[in-house]
Structures are given as C-alpha cells and as structure tokens.
Amino acid sequence: MTETIMAKAPDAETALRPGAASFEAGRPLAPALLYRRSDPAELPFGLCTELDEAPGLIGQERAVEALNFALRMRAKGYNVFALGAGGTGGPSGGYVALALDRVAER
C-alpha cells in the first residue's frame, strides 16, 4: 500500500508553490517537484561575487570530522583518500588542501 504524504497538486504550476507539492512514498517524483523557478530580480544581489563566502563545507560535517581525525594520526602507514567534483572545494584546492597545508606547517 502506498501512503499519500500530501494532497496531490492538480498541475505543474500549482506544484511549484511552496507547500503545495505532493508525492507518494516509494514512487518516482514528478518532474514539476524537482525544479523550482526563481525570479533573479527578487534576489538581494546582482552577482554571485557579491555574496559572502560560505562558512566551511556545507553538508560535509562527517567528512570534515573524518579528515581532521585522520590528520591527527601520528602513526605511520595511514592514508587519506579524498574525492570530489572539480570546483566544489574538494581535494585539489579546497578544504582538504588547506587542512594538509596546516598539518605540514607544524
């Protein structure tokens, strides 16, 4: 039996309104539920470069904890493997590189 979570929206336009979207547990989501159009004029900035940088890695608390734990290891023979998409602050130029540089300076 499939449990209905919220009342179904009658069309895609209604489904895009906050609180109006619906889905059934265990069923694929309708495309209208996967996209929300934003009006750029409503944003409080003109360019992304005007925004402050995000504090740390958003949604990566466990990864940060694991890396910090690994970097505190004093015994030889341990390795750290980090993988991430380019441009996301991953292993090649983001948090991992900065953390490794801090350890190397000690």
N, CA and C atoms as a LAMMPS dump frame, in Angstrom:
ITEM: TIMESTEP
0
ITEM: NUMBER OF ATOMS
318
ITEM: BOX BOUNDS ff ff ff
-5.0000000000000000e+02 5.0000000000000000e+02
-5.0000000000000000e+02 5.0000000000000000e+02
-5.0000000000000000e+02 5.0000000000000000e+02
ITEM: ATOMS id mol type element x y z
1 1 1 N 0.84 -1.185 0
2 1 2 C 0 0 0
3 1 3 C 0.882 1.245 0
4 2 1 N 0.554 2.221 -0.848
5 2 2 C 1.313 3.457 -0.947
6 2 3 C 0.647 4.52 -0.098
7 3 1 N 1.435 5.132 0.77
8 3 2 C 0.913 6.163 1.657
9 3 3 C 1.03 7.523 0.985
10 4 1 N -0.061 8.276 0.895
11 4 2 C -0.014 9.617 0.338
12 4 3 C 0.471 10.56 1.416
13 5 1 N 1.508 11.331 1.096
14 5 2 C 2.107 12.233 2.071
15 5 3 C 1.354 13.554 2.153
16 6 1 N 1.009 14.149 0.991
17 6 2 C 0.243 15.394 0.941
18 6 3 C -0.774 15.282 -0.185
19 7 1 N -1.742 16.161 -0.17
20 7 2 C -2.723 16.165 -1.252
21 7 3 C -2.015 16.461 -2.564
22 8 1 N -2.444 15.801 -3.622
23 8 2 C -1.794 15.984 -4.923
24 8 3 C -2.109 17.351 -5.508
25 9 1 N -1.085 17.952 -6.111
26 9 2 C -1.28 19.224 -6.804
27 9 3 C -1.891 18.942 -8.165
28 10 1 N -2.88 19.73 -8.602
29 10 2 C -3.567 19.453 -9.86
30 10 3 C -2.728 19.696 -11.109
31 11 1 N -1.718 20.573 -11.054
32 11 2 C -0.902 20.833 -12.237
33 11 3 C 0.505 21.266 -11.819
34 12 1 N 1.38 21.373 -12.8
35 12 2 C 2.771 21.712 -12.512
36 12 3 C 2.895 23.093 -11.876
37 13 1 N 2.116 24.065 -12.336
38 13 2 C 2.214 25.425 -11.792
39 13 3 C 1.846 25.443 -10.308
40 14 1 N 0.798 24.731 -9.937
41 14 2 C 0.395 24.65 -8.538
42 14 3 C 1.444 23.901 -7.728
43 15 1 N 2.036 22.863 -8.321
44 15 2 C 3.02 22.054 -7.615
45 15 3 C 4.262 22.848 -7.271
46 16 1 N 4.523 23.935 -7.994
47 16 2 C 5.721 24.725 -7.735
48 16 3 C 5.547 25.689 -6.575
49 17 1 N 4.334 25.926 -6.132
50 17 2 C 4.116 26.813 -4.995
51 17 3 C 4.558 26.127 -3.706
52 18 1 N 5.267 26.85 -2.809
53 18 2 C 5.703 26.235 -1.555
54 18 3 C 4.527 25.647 -0.784
55 19 1 N 4.69 24.443 -0.301
56 19 2 C 3.667 23.783 0.494
57 19 3 C 2.592 23.097 -0.328
58 20 1 N 2.59 23.285 -1.66
59 20 2 C 1.538 22.709 -2.489
60 20 3 C 1.97 21.405 -3.15
61 21 1 N 3.273 21.146 -3.201
62 21 2 C 3.76 19.951 -3.884
63 21 3 C 3.338 18.695 -3.135
64 22 1 N 3.201 17.608 -3.887
65 22 2 C 2.811 16.357 -3.255
66 22 3 C 3.61 15.21 -3.848
67 23 1 N 3.638 14.131 -3.126
68 23 2 C 4.286 12.922 -3.623
69 23 3 C 3.766 11.739 -2.835
70 24 1 N 4.005 10.557 -3.364
71 24 2 C 3.628 9.335 -2.674
72 24 3 C 4.902 8.589 -2.318
73 25 1 N 4.961 8.088 -1.104
74 25 2 C 6.144 7.352 -0.652
75 25 3 C 6.385 6.16 -1.567
76 26 1 N 7.65 5.951 -1.958
77 26 2 C 8.007 4.811 -2.775
78 26 3 C 7.724 4.966 -4.257
79 27 1 N 7.303 6.157 -4.702
80 27 2 C 7.005 6.4 -6.114
81 27 3 C 7.966 7.456 -6.648
82 28 1 N 8.305 7.393 -7.946
83 28 2 C 9.164 8.439 -8.527
84 28 3 C 8.501 9.805 -8.419
85 29 1 N 9.307 10.839 -8.235
86 29 2 C 8.778 12.194 -8.162
87 29 3 C 8.481 12.726 -9.56
88 30 1 N 7.427 13.516 -9.648
89 30 2 C 7.087 14.166 -10.912
90 30 3 C 8.131 15.236 -11.208
91 31 1 N 8.463 15.475 -12.48
92 31 2 C 9.451 16.498 -12.82
93 31 3 C 9.138 17.863 -12.214
94 32 1 N 7.872 18.214 -12.107
95 32 2 C 7.498 19.512 -11.541
96 32 3 C 7.932 19.644 -10.09
97 33 1 N 8.113 18.53 -9.391
98 33 2 C 8.523 18.576 -7.994
99 33 3 C 10.043 18.684 -7.842
100 34 1 N 10.772 18.548 -8.926
101 34 2 C 12.23 18.554 -8.869
102 34 3 C 12.831 19.894 -9.266
103 35 1 N 12.023 20.859 -9.595
104 35 2 C 12.506 22.136 -10.098
105 35 3 C 11.654 23.257 -9.543
106 36 1 N 12.314 24.323 -9.141
107 36 2 C 11.575 25.497 -8.68
108 36 3 C 12.18 26.726 -9.342
109 37 1 N 11.372 27.429 -10.086
110 37 2 C 11.833 28.622 -10.798
111 37 3 C 11.973 29.776 -9.809
112 38 1 N 13.079 30.509 -9.926
113 38 2 C 13.306 31.698 -9.107
114 38 3 C 13.434 32.906 -10.021
115 39 1 N 12.871 34.019 -9.607
116 39 2 C 12.992 35.253 -10.365
117 39 3 C 14.258 35.958 -9.899
118 40 1 N 15.266 36.091 -10.764
119 40 2 C 16.52 36.741 -10.368
120 40 3 C 16.312 38.152 -9.816
121 41 1 N 15.28 38.845 -10.254
122 41 2 C 15.017 40.199 -9.764
123 41 3 C 14.663 40.21 -8.279
124 42 1 N 14.189 39.086 -7.757
125 42 2 C 13.813 39.007 -6.343
126 42 3 C 15 38.71 -5.43
127 43 1 N 16.14 38.367 -6.004
128 43 2 C 17.32 38.055 -5.199
129 43 3 C 17.965 39.348 -4.696
130 44 1 N 18.502 39.334 -3.471
131 44 2 C 19.068 40.553 -2.88
132 44 3 C 20.496 40.854 -3.346
133 45 1 N 20.91 40.332 -4.498
134 45 2 C 22.241 40.596 -5.032
135 45 3 C 22.174 40.528 -6.554
136 46 1 N 23.164 41.13 -7.197
137 46 2 C 23.206 41.121 -8.647
138 46 3 C 24.118 40.048 -9.203
139 47 1 N 25.258 39.844 -8.536
140 47 2 C 26.242 38.857 -8.958
141 47 3 C 26.604 37.959 -7.79
142 48 1 N 26.928 36.727 -8.074
143 48 2 C 27.336 35.796 -7.012
144 48 3 C 28.59 36.273 -6.292
145 49 1 N 29.429 37.029 -6.991
146 49 2 C 30.652 37.535 -6.361
147 49 3 C 30.362 38.53 -5.247
148 50 1 N 29.144 39.042 -5.172
149 50 2 C 28.75 39.956 -4.103
150 50 3 C 28.454 39.229 -2.798
151 51 1 N 28.279 37.927 -2.857
152 51 2 C 27.924 37.145 -1.671
153 51 3 C 29.147 36.837 -0.826
154 52 1 N 28.936 36.742 0.489
155 52 2 C 29.999 36.296 1.381
156 52 3 C 30.268 34.829 1.119
157 53 1 N 31.495 34.419 1.375
158 53 2 C 31.814 33.017 1.188
159 53 3 C 31.128 32.163 2.26
160 54 1 N 30.719 30.98 1.868
161 54 2 C 30.049 30.078 2.817
162 54 3 C 31.035 29.68 3.915
163 55 1 N 30.572 29.596 5.151
164 55 2 C 31.454 29.21 6.257
165 55 3 C 31.706 27.704 6.257
166 56 1 N 32.869 27.292 5.828
167 56 2 C 33.206 25.863 5.844
168 56 3 C 32.539 25.121 4.708
169 57 1 N 32.435 23.829 4.888
170 57 2 C 31.836 22.966 3.875
171 57 3 C 30.401 22.657 4.276
172 58 1 N 29.474 23.089 3.508
173 58 2 C 28.061 22.899 3.828
174 58 3 C 27.683 21.44 3.592
175 59 1 N 27.117 20.807 4.595
176 59 2 C 26.646 19.434 4.471
177 59 3 C 27.74 18.38 4.491
178 60 1 N 28.94 18.754 4.903
179 60 2 C 30.058 17.81 4.892
180 60 3 C 30.668 17.629 6.281
181 61 1 N 29.854 17.732 7.31
182 61 2 C 30.369 17.667 8.678
183 61 3 C 31.118 16.358 8.95
184 62 1 N 30.55 15.24 8.499
185 62 2 C 31.201 13.939 8.747
186 62 3 C 32.526 13.843 8.008
187 63 1 N 32.576 14.369 6.79
188 63 2 C 33.818 14.342 6.025
189 63 3 C 34.89 15.19 6.702
190 64 1 N 34.506 16.354 7.208
191 64 2 C 35.455 17.224 7.907
192 64 3 C 35.957 16.534 9.169
193 65 1 N 35.063 15.93 9.935
194 65 2 C 35.464 15.197 11.147
195 65 3 C 36.429 14.073 10.807
196 66 1 N 36.127 13.306 9.759
197 66 2 C 36.978 12.182 9.363
198 66 3 C 38.353 12.673 8.926
199 67 1 N 38.395 13.749 8.157
200 67 2 C 39.681 14.287 7.717
201 67 3 C 40.487 14.792 8.907
202 68 1 N 39.863 15.535 9.794
203 68 2 C 40.575 16.042 10.974
204 68 3 C 41.083 14.905 11.846
205 69 1 N 40.292 13.851 12.004
206 69 2 C 40.732 12.678 12.761
207 69 3 C 41.955 12.048 12.096
208 70 1 N 41.878 11.87 10.776
209 70 2 C 42.983 11.25 10.038
210 70 3 C 44.25 12.087 10.142
211 71 1 N 44.111 13.393 10.092
212 71 2 C 45.289 14.259 10.15
213 71 3 C 45.907 14.325 11.543
214 72 1 N 45.17 13.915 12.566
215 72 2 C 45.731 13.856 13.936
216 72 3 C 46.479 12.553 14.196
217 73 1 N 46.352 11.582 13.292
218 73 2 C 47.027 10.296 13.47
219 73 3 C 48.534 10.518 13.426
220 74 1 N 49.233 10.002 14.408
221 74 2 C 50.691 10.175 14.463
222 74 3 C 51.426 8.929 13.97
223 75 1 N 50.741 7.809 13.9
224 75 2 C 51.389 6.564 13.476
225 75 3 C 51.573 6.568 11.961
226 76 1 N 52.619 5.89 11.499
227 76 2 C 52.872 5.777 10.062
228 76 3 C 51.99 4.683 9.474
229 77 1 N 51.805 4.765 8.146
230 77 2 C 51.086 3.709 7.448
231 77 3 C 49.617 3.978 7.211
232 78 1 N 49.143 5.174 7.537
233 78 2 C 47.745 5.526 7.312
234 78 3 C 47.652 6.485 6.127
235 79 1 N 46.604 6.383 5.376
236 79 2 C 46.402 7.232 4.204
237 79 3 C 45.036 7.903 4.273
238 80 1 N 44.919 8.99 3.539
239 80 2 C 43.643 9.688 3.395
240 80 3 C 43.312 9.706 1.911
241 81 1 N 42.123 9.283 1.578
242 81 2 C 41.651 9.328 0.199
243 81 3 C 40.485 10.298 0.153
244 82 1 N 40.594 11.339 -0.669
245 82 2 C 39.524 12.325 -0.795
246 82 3 C 39.135 12.439 -2.255
247 83 1 N 37.845 12.466 -2.509
248 83 2 C 37.339 12.522 -3.87
249 83 3 C 36.226 13.553 -3.931
250 84 1 N 36.239 14.366 -4.953
251 84 2 C 35.171 15.347 -5.109
252 84 3 C 35.156 15.908 -6.508
253 85 1 N 34.026 16.439 -6.902
254 85 2 C 33.889 17.039 -8.229
255 85 3 C 34.704 18.318 -8.301
256 86 1 N 35.245 18.609 -9.467
257 86 2 C 36.037 19.81 -9.654
258 86 3 C 35.247 21.069 -9.358
259 87 1 N 35.909 22.033 -8.729
260 87 2 C 35.274 23.308 -8.435
261 87 3 C 34.373 23.315 -7.222
262 88 1 N 34.374 22.224 -6.459
263 88 2 C 33.494 22.15 -5.287
264 88 3 C 34.255 22.312 -3.981
265 89 1 N 35.518 22.71 -4.059
266 89 2 C 36.308 22.847 -2.843
267 89 3 C 36.834 21.518 -2.374
268 90 1 N 36.921 20.569 -3.266
269 90 2 C 37.35 19.217 -2.924
270 90 3 C 38.841 19.081 -2.728
271 91 1 N 39.362 17.878 -2.956
272 91 2 C 40.729 17.551 -2.597
273 91 3 C 41.806 18.41 -3.245
274 92 1 N 41.596 18.888 -4.457
275 92 2 C 42.678 19.572 -5.158
276 92 3 C 42.863 21.026 -4.758
277 93 1 N 41.886 21.669 -4.18
278 93 2 C 42.095 23.079 -3.912
279 93 3 C 41.184 23.673 -2.876
280 94 1 N 40.557 22.902 -2.092
281 94 2 C 39.643 23.457 -1.112
282 94 3 C 40.067 23.116 0.297
283 95 1 N 39.111 22.643 1.045
284 95 2 C 39.318 22.367 2.457
285 95 3 C 40.44 21.351 2.689
286 96 1 N 40.474 20.307 1.891
287 96 2 C 41.476 19.251 2.087
288 96 3 C 42.88 19.822 1.922
289 97 1 N 43.092 20.6 0.864
290 97 2 C 44.412 21.189 0.63
291 97 3 C 44.808 22.119 1.776
292 98 1 N 43.871 22.925 2.247
293 98 2 C 44.169 23.827 3.364
294 98 3 C 44.503 23.053 4.63
295 99 1 N 43.744 21.996 4.901
296 99 2 C 43.998 21.182 6.094
297 99 3 C 45.366 20.521 6.007
298 100 1 N 45.715 20.003 4.838
299 100 2 C 47.032 19.378 4.659
300 100 3 C 48.14 20.405 4.825
301 101 1 N 47.954 21.593 4.316
302 101 2 C 48.961 22.658 4.475
303 101 3 C 49.158 23.004 5.94
304 102 1 N 48.075 23.077 6.718
305 102 2 C 48.197 23.379 8.153
306 102 3 C 49.007 22.321 8.865
307 103 1 N 48.759 21.052 8.543
308 103 2 C 49.489 19.961 9.182
309 103 3 C 50.953 20.007 8.774
310 104 1 N 51.212 20.294 7.497
311 104 2 C 52.591 20.319 7
312 104 3 C 53.393 21.439 7.654
313 105 1 N 52.75 22.531 8.04
314 105 2 C 53.451 23.65 8.676
315 105 3 C 53.916 23.334 10.09
316 106 1 N 53.328 22.345 10.731
317 106 2 C 53.685 22.016 12.126
318 106 3 C 55.025 21.355 12.233
